[in-house]
Amino acid sequence: MVIAVVDGMGGSIGTQIIIGLRQALPEETEIMALGTNAIATGSMMRAKATRGATGENAITFSITEADVIMGSLSILVPNSMMGEVSPRIATAIASAKGRKVLLPISNPPIEILGTAKKPLQQLIKEAVEMVREQFDLPGGPEEDSDV
């Protein structure tokens, strides 16, 4: 299984997602960090992504490998993140066969009806648990310590 985490700007949301995945999933889970810029990719790699790639071509090429695609809602919005998410990136992600697990936050602001306002850490925890349950993945090191 390949989980792609897509982020831009400073990569802080993607980094937090990867940290959550690493804590909740087995160590051998492959996590691919796809950054719209080198700073975002570097930040996600420091969070222990398995591999990373940067830029429009790398994202549009690599996203086809993903079984799961994670990030903020912005990754589906052309020209979001101050223009870092190009129309080509947004289209490639939206068209990719991988299941999208997106956090209901975006830049520019988009209001999504039917969602409750929750702290970012709670949203990430729920997203990670959704991936773990839907793909019947065992827990990672954090879960094992509770046994």
Residue pairs with C-beta under 8 A, 6 or more apart in sequence:
1 29
1 30
1 67
1 68
1 135
1 137
2 30
2 32
2 65
2 66
2 67
2 68
2 98
3 21
3 29
3 30
3 31
3 32
3 66
3 67
3 68
3 69
3 70
3 131
4 31
4 32
4 34
4 62
4 63
4 65
4 66
4 68
4 69
4 70
4 98
5 14
5 17
5 18
5 21
5 31
5 32
5 33
5 34
5 44
5 49
5 70
5 71
6 14
6 34
6 35
6 36
6 59
6 63
6 69
6 70
6 71
6 75
6 93
7 13
7 14
7 15
7 17
7 33
7 34
7 35
7 36
7 40
7 44
7 71
7 72
7 75
8 35
8 36
8 37
8 40
8 74
8 81
8 84
8 85
9 36
9 37
9 39
9 40
9 81
9 82
9 84
9 107
10 39
10 40
10 43
11 35
11 39
11 40
11 41
11 42
11 43
11 44
12 43
13 71
13 72
13 103
13 105
13 120
14 33
14 35
14 40
14 43
14 44
14 47
14 71
15 43
15 44
15 46
15 47
16 47
16 120
16 121
16 124
17 70
17 71
17 103
17 124
17 127
17 128
18 31
18 33
18 44
18 47
18 48
18 49
19 47
19 48
20 124
20 125
20 127
20 128
21 29
21 31
21 70
21 128
21 131
22 31
22 47
22 48
22 140
23 128
23 140
23 141
23 142
24 128
24 129
24 132
24 139
24 140
24 142
24 143
25 128
25 131
25 132
25 137
25 138
25 139
25 140
26 137
26 138
26 139
26 140
27 140
27 141
29 137
29 140
30 50
30 51
31 48
31 49
31 50
32 49
32 50
32 51
32 52
32 53
32 62
32 65
32 66
33 40
33 41
33 44
33 45
33 47
33 49
33 51
33 52
33 53
34 41
34 52
34 53
34 54
34 58
34 59
34 62
34 63
35 41
35 42
35 43
35 44
35 52
35 53
35 54
35 55
36 54
36 55
36 56
36 59
36 81
36 84
36 85
36 89
37 54
37 55
37 84
38 54
40 54
41 52
41 53
41 54
42 52
44 52
45 52
53 59
53 61
53 62
56 86
56 88
56 89
59 89
59 92
59 93
60 88
60 89
60 92
63 69
63 92
63 93
63 96
63 98
64 92
64 96
64 97
66 96
66 98
67 98
67 99
67 135
68 98
68 99
68 100
68 101
68 131
68 135
69 75
69 93
69 96
69 98
69 99
69 100
69 101
70 100
70 101
70 102
70 127
70 131
71 102
71 103
72 102
72 103
72 105
72 106
72 107
73 102
73 103
73 104
73 105
73 106
73 110
73 112
74 80
74 81
74 85
74 105
74 106
74 107
75 85
75 89
75 90
75 93
75 102
76 90
76 93
76 94
76 100
76 102
77 85
77 90
77 106
77 108
77 110
78 85
78 86
78 87
78 90
78 91
79 85
79 86
79 87
80 90
80 106
80 107
80 108
81 107
82 107
93 100
94 100
99 134
101 127
101 130
101 131
103 120
103 123
103 124
103 127
104 112
104 115
104 123
105 120
105 123
118 126
131 137
132 139
